[in-house]
Amino acid sequence: MGLIVQFLPFVAIFVLFYFLLIRPQQKRAKEHAALIAAVKRGDTIVLSSGLIGKVTRVEDAEVNVEIAPSVNVRVVKGMIAEVRNRTAIAANDTKAISKS
């Protein structure tokens, strides 16, 4: 009985860490994987470096992103931080900039 009482605080700390740290991180990782899998041509994305561009081609592990008119870069899918909707203004959207 004394041995169980000694290990009870360690078990409680582990359970606390699981619900406060491990589980939310796993949920965010699953959401990010689903976000990357759903990227399609025409989406406006934000890269982890802060660049904003429009997806021009999607491959298995990489995407081509237009970051300025006629400037395409290949990016590893894992570096995509956010996918914005199609109506958001991209860095290479000269039509929206000229109207304002």
Biotite code that builds the C-alpha atoms (Angstrom):
import biotite.structure as struc

atoms = struc.array([
    struc.Atom([0.000, 0.000, 0.000], chain_id="A", res_id=1, res_name="MET", atom_name="CA", element="C"),
    struc.Atom([2.838, 2.385, 0.822], chain_id="A", res_id=2, res_name="GLY", atom_name="CA", element="C"),
    struc.Atom([4.417, 1.760, -2.602], chain_id="A", res_id=3, res_name="LEU", atom_name="CA", element="C"),
    struc.Atom([1.206, 2.754, -4.395], chain_id="A", res_id=4, res_name="ILE", atom_name="CA", element="C"),
    struc.Atom([0.971, 5.973, -2.377], chain_id="A", res_id=5, res_name="VAL", atom_name="CA", element="C"),
    struc.Atom([4.579, 6.850, -3.337], chain_id="A", res_id=6, res_name="GLN", atom_name="CA", element="C"),
    struc.Atom([3.938, 6.427, -7.082], chain_id="A", res_id=7, res_name="PHE", atom_name="CA", element="C"),
    struc.Atom([0.548, 8.172, -7.084], chain_id="A", res_id=8, res_name="LEU", atom_name="CA", element="C"),
    struc.Atom([2.026, 11.701, -7.455], chain_id="A", res_id=9, res_name="PRO", atom_name="CA", element="C"),
    struc.Atom([4.128, 10.574, -10.449], chain_id="A", res_id=10, res_name="PHE", atom_name="CA", element="C"),
    struc.Atom([1.076, 9.053, -12.124], chain_id="A", res_id=11, res_name="VAL", atom_name="CA", element="C"),
    struc.Atom([-0.926, 12.221, -11.458], chain_id="A", res_id=12, res_name="ALA", atom_name="CA", element="C"),
    struc.Atom([1.836, 14.411, -12.946], chain_id="A", res_id=13, res_name="ILE", atom_name="CA", element="C"),
    struc.Atom([2.020, 12.205, -16.041], chain_id="A", res_id=14, res_name="PHE", atom_name="CA", element="C"),
    struc.Atom([-1.759, 12.388, -16.528], chain_id="A", res_id=15, res_name="VAL", atom_name="CA", element="C"),
    struc.Atom([-1.638, 16.162, -16.098], chain_id="A", res_id=16, res_name="LEU", atom_name="CA", element="C"),
    struc.Atom([1.182, 16.482, -18.664], chain_id="A", res_id=17, res_name="PHE", atom_name="CA", element="C"),
    struc.Atom([-0.725, 14.271, -21.084], chain_id="A", res_id=18, res_name="TYR", atom_name="CA", element="C"),
    struc.Atom([-3.875, 16.396, -20.996], chain_id="A", res_id=19, res_name="PHE", atom_name="CA", element="C"),
    struc.Atom([-2.122, 19.772, -20.912], chain_id="A", res_id=20, res_name="LEU", atom_name="CA", element="C"),
    struc.Atom([0.828, 19.211, -23.273], chain_id="A", res_id=21, res_name="LEU", atom_name="CA", element="C"),
    struc.Atom([0.890, 15.979, -25.244], chain_id="A", res_id=22, res_name="ILE", atom_name="CA", element="C"),
    struc.Atom([-2.745, 15.700, -26.329], chain_id="A", res_id=23, res_name="ARG", atom_name="CA", element="C"),
    struc.Atom([-3.123, 19.301, -27.627], chain_id="A", res_id=24, res_name="PRO", atom_name="CA", element="C"),
    struc.Atom([0.150, 18.996, -29.554], chain_id="A", res_id=25, res_name="GLN", atom_name="CA", element="C"),
    struc.Atom([-1.019, 15.784, -31.223], chain_id="A", res_id=26, res_name="GLN", atom_name="CA", element="C"),
    struc.Atom([-4.297, 17.481, -32.154], chain_id="A", res_id=27, res_name="LYS", atom_name="CA", element="C"),
    struc.Atom([-2.438, 20.429, -33.733], chain_id="A", res_id=28, res_name="ARG", atom_name="CA", element="C"),
    struc.Atom([-0.174, 18.044, -35.665], chain_id="A", res_id=29, res_name="ALA", atom_name="CA", element="C"),
    struc.Atom([-3.193, 16.180, -37.072], chain_id="A", res_id=30, res_name="LYS", atom_name="CA", element="C"),
    struc.Atom([-4.868, 19.443, -38.078], chain_id="A", res_id=31, res_name="GLU", atom_name="CA", element="C"),
    struc.Atom([-1.674, 20.628, -39.794], chain_id="A", res_id=32, res_name="HIS", atom_name="CA", element="C"),
    struc.Atom([-1.345, 17.337, -41.690], chain_id="A", res_id=33, res_name="ALA", atom_name="CA", element="C"),
    struc.Atom([-4.959, 17.632, -42.876], chain_id="A", res_id=34, res_name="ALA", atom_name="CA", element="C"),
    struc.Atom([-4.342, 21.249, -43.890], chain_id="A", res_id=35, res_name="LEU", atom_name="CA", element="C"),
    struc.Atom([-1.302, 20.275, -45.962], chain_id="A", res_id=36, res_name="ILE", atom_name="CA", element="C"),
    struc.Atom([-3.116, 17.355, -47.579], chain_id="A", res_id=37, res_name="ALA", atom_name="CA", element="C"),
    struc.Atom([-5.960, 19.667, -48.649], chain_id="A", res_id=38, res_name="ALA", atom_name="CA", element="C"),
    struc.Atom([-3.757, 22.233, -50.436], chain_id="A", res_id=39, res_name="VAL", atom_name="CA", element="C"),
    struc.Atom([-4.810, 22.692, -54.043], chain_id="A", res_id=40, res_name="LYS", atom_name="CA", element="C"),
    struc.Atom([-3.926, 24.885, -56.996], chain_id="A", res_id=41, res_name="ARG", atom_name="CA", element="C"),
    struc.Atom([-5.092, 28.475, -56.539], chain_id="A", res_id=42, res_name="GLY", atom_name="CA", element="C"),
    struc.Atom([-4.943, 28.499, -52.729], chain_id="A", res_id=43, res_name="ASP", atom_name="CA", element="C"),
    struc.Atom([-3.232, 31.402, -51.012], chain_id="A", res_id=44, res_name="THR", atom_name="CA", element="C"),
    struc.Atom([-0.734, 30.109, -48.464], chain_id="A", res_id=45, res_name="ILE", atom_name="CA", element="C"),
    struc.Atom([1.554, 31.527, -45.802], chain_id="A", res_id=46, res_name="VAL", atom_name="CA", element="C"),
    struc.Atom([4.912, 29.813, -45.388], chain_id="A", res_id=47, res_name="LEU", atom_name="CA", element="C"),
    struc.Atom([6.688, 29.384, -42.072], chain_id="A", res_id=48, res_name="SER", atom_name="CA", element="C"),
    struc.Atom([9.179, 32.051, -43.197], chain_id="A", res_id=49, res_name="SER", atom_name="CA", element="C"),
    struc.Atom([6.348, 34.563, -43.587], chain_id="A", res_id=50, res_name="GLY", atom_name="CA", element="C"),
    struc.Atom([6.134, 34.570, -47.384], chain_id="A", res_id=51, res_name="LEU", atom_name="CA", element="C"),
    struc.Atom([2.641, 34.756, -48.844], chain_id="A", res_id=52, res_name="ILE", atom_name="CA", element="C"),
    struc.Atom([1.926, 33.338, -52.271], chain_id="A", res_id=53, res_name="GLY", atom_name="CA", element="C"),
    struc.Atom([-0.449, 31.478, -54.523], chain_id="A", res_id=54, res_name="LYS", atom_name="CA", element="C"),
    struc.Atom([-0.109, 27.749, -55.226], chain_id="A", res_id=55, res_name="VAL", atom_name="CA", element="C"),
    struc.Atom([0.470, 27.085, -58.919], chain_id="A", res_id=56, res_name="THR", atom_name="CA", element="C"),
    struc.Atom([1.239, 23.358, -58.843], chain_id="A", res_id=57, res_name="ARG", atom_name="CA", element="C"),
    struc.Atom([0.904, 20.593, -56.245], chain_id="A", res_id=58, res_name="VAL", atom_name="CA", element="C"),
    struc.Atom([3.117, 17.493, -56.174], chain_id="A", res_id=59, res_name="GLU", atom_name="CA", element="C"),
    struc.Atom([3.514, 14.704, -53.616], chain_id="A", res_id=60, res_name="ASP", atom_name="CA", element="C"),
    struc.Atom([6.048, 16.382, -51.314], chain_id="A", res_id=61, res_name="ALA", atom_name="CA", element="C"),
    struc.Atom([6.368, 19.865, -52.825], chain_id="A", res_id=62, res_name="GLU", atom_name="CA", element="C"),
    struc.Atom([4.272, 22.740, -54.131], chain_id="A", res_id=63, res_name="VAL", atom_name="CA", element="C"),
    struc.Atom([5.153, 25.515, -56.547], chain_id="A", res_id=64, res_name="ASN", atom_name="CA", element="C"),
    struc.Atom([4.263, 28.914, -55.135], chain_id="A", res_id=65, res_name="VAL", atom_name="CA", element="C"),
    struc.Atom([4.056, 32.170, -57.078], chain_id="A", res_id=66, res_name="GLU", atom_name="CA", element="C"),
    struc.Atom([5.366, 34.849, -54.696], chain_id="A", res_id=67, res_name="ILE", atom_name="CA", element="C"),
    struc.Atom([5.466, 37.662, -57.275], chain_id="A", res_id=68, res_name="ALA", atom_name="CA", element="C"),
    struc.Atom([4.376, 37.959, -60.897], chain_id="A", res_id=69, res_name="PRO", atom_name="CA", element="C"),
    struc.Atom([6.371, 35.356, -62.884], chain_id="A", res_id=70, res_name="SER", atom_name="CA", element="C"),
    struc.Atom([8.401, 34.329, -59.793], chain_id="A", res_id=71, res_name="VAL", atom_name="CA", element="C"),
    struc.Atom([7.751, 30.700, -58.803], chain_id="A", res_id=72, res_name="ASN", atom_name="CA", element="C"),
    struc.Atom([9.523, 28.846, -56.023], chain_id="A", res_id=73, res_name="VAL", atom_name="CA", element="C"),
    struc.Atom([9.401, 25.184, -55.019], chain_id="A", res_id=74, res_name="ARG", atom_name="CA", element="C"),
    struc.Atom([8.462, 24.694, -51.385], chain_id="A", res_id=75, res_name="VAL", atom_name="CA", element="C"),
    struc.Atom([8.350, 21.580, -49.232], chain_id="A", res_id=76, res_name="VAL", atom_name="CA", element="C"),
    struc.Atom([4.762, 21.025, -48.063], chain_id="A", res_id=77, res_name="LYS", atom_name="CA", element="C"),
    struc.Atom([5.831, 20.855, -44.427], chain_id="A", res_id=78, res_name="GLY", atom_name="CA", element="C"),
    struc.Atom([6.815, 24.537, -44.506], chain_id="A", res_id=79, res_name="MET", atom_name="CA", element="C"),
    struc.Atom([3.225, 25.653, -45.113], chain_id="A", res_id=80, res_name="ILE", atom_name="CA", element="C"),
    struc.Atom([2.042, 27.376, -41.950], chain_id="A", res_id=81, res_name="ALA", atom_name="CA", element="C"),
    struc.Atom([-1.420, 28.518, -43.026], chain_id="A", res_id=82, res_name="GLU", atom_name="CA", element="C"),
    struc.Atom([-3.821, 28.164, -45.932], chain_id="A", res_id=83, res_name="VAL", atom_name="CA", element="C"),
    struc.Atom([-5.908, 31.252, -46.533], chain_id="A", res_id=84, res_name="ARG", atom_name="CA", element="C"),
    struc.Atom([-9.124, 31.309, -48.490], chain_id="A", res_id=85, res_name="ASN", atom_name="CA", element="C"),
    struc.Atom([-9.193, 32.044, -52.211], chain_id="A", res_id=86, res_name="ARG", atom_name="CA", element="C"),
    struc.Atom([-10.676, 35.525, -51.702], chain_id="A", res_id=87, res_name="THR", atom_name="CA", element="C"),
    struc.Atom([-7.745, 36.799, -49.632], chain_id="A", res_id=88, res_name="ALA", atom_name="CA", element="C"),
    struc.Atom([-5.310, 39.132, -51.367], chain_id="A", res_id=89, res_name="ILE", atom_name="CA", element="C"),
    struc.Atom([-2.061, 37.420, -52.285], chain_id="A", res_id=90, res_name="ALA", atom_name="CA", element="C"),
    struc.Atom([1.307, 39.127, -52.687], chain_id="A", res_id=91, res_name="ALA", atom_name="CA", element="C"),
    struc.Atom([1.152, 38.560, -56.440], chain_id="A", res_id=92, res_name="ASN", atom_name="CA", element="C"),
    struc.Atom([-2.437, 39.714, -56.977], chain_id="A", res_id=93, res_name="ASP", atom_name="CA", element="C"),
    struc.Atom([-1.861, 42.920, -58.969], chain_id="A", res_id=94, res_name="THR", atom_name="CA", element="C"),
    struc.Atom([-5.564, 43.305, -59.849], chain_id="A", res_id=95, res_name="LYS", atom_name="CA", element="C"),
    struc.Atom([-6.576, 43.789, -56.210], chain_id="A", res_id=96, res_name="ALA", atom_name="CA", element="C"),
    struc.Atom([-3.690, 46.182, -55.542], chain_id="A", res_id=97, res_name="ILE", atom_name="CA", element="C"),
    struc.Atom([-4.416, 48.415, -58.553], chain_id="A", res_id=98, res_name="SER", atom_name="CA", element="C"),
    struc.Atom([-8.074, 48.851, -57.534], chain_id="A", res_id=99, res_name="LYS", atom_name="CA", element="C"),
    struc.Atom([-7.249, 50.390, -54.174], chain_id="A", res_id=100, res_name="SER", atom_name="CA", element="C"),
])
